[in-house]
Amino acid sequence: EPERSEQKQPALVETWFLHQDSEKSTSWGSMRGTIGYAAPEYGLGNEVSIHGDVYSYGILLLEMFTGKRPTDSRFGESFGLHKYVQIALPERAAEVIDRDLLAETEDGKESSSNSNSNMDLRIACITSVLCTGISCSQERPTDRIQIGGALKELLAIRDRFDKELCVEGEPAN
């Protein structure tokens, strides 16, 4: 069984990464986790920890909102998904956001009422989520936001987005 942190909480790495494709997964003896998702400290042989889970969560947020995998060949070894997003934020956020998330649709069809303010609101919301992903996926474990703080940020982003959509005249979910 994999080592656990002193906090004795099950780590995301234990439940998620053990089920990944064996070609991209490494053994627990050398590095714990899936390349691109595993925290950098796992490459140094450090124990599985909550800090590592936060890192993986941050990378997953970045992947979901950019549509790019951390193992994408465009990144190389010294330039990863974290750095790609970090460099773009906030001025060039629209360049890294997944285009499908910015497309406005009504009942599966593209909408003709593509307002600039609504698009700006979408970009602002997703930029905030990407910033949370950056905070979670910092290189050093002690520089990462705690998972509770990340959750509070994401809930605040959701609430702000819902409130601003209501002001724009669209129904909140």
PyMOL commands that set and color helices and strands:
alter all, ss='L'
color gray80, all
select helices_A, chain A and resi 12-19+40-44+50-66+81-88+93-96+99-102+116-136+141-143+147-168
alter helices_A, ss='H'
color red, helices_A
select strands_A, chain A and resi 25-26+33-34+105-106+109-110
alter strands_A, ss='S'
color yellow, strands_A
deselect
rebuild
show_as cartoon
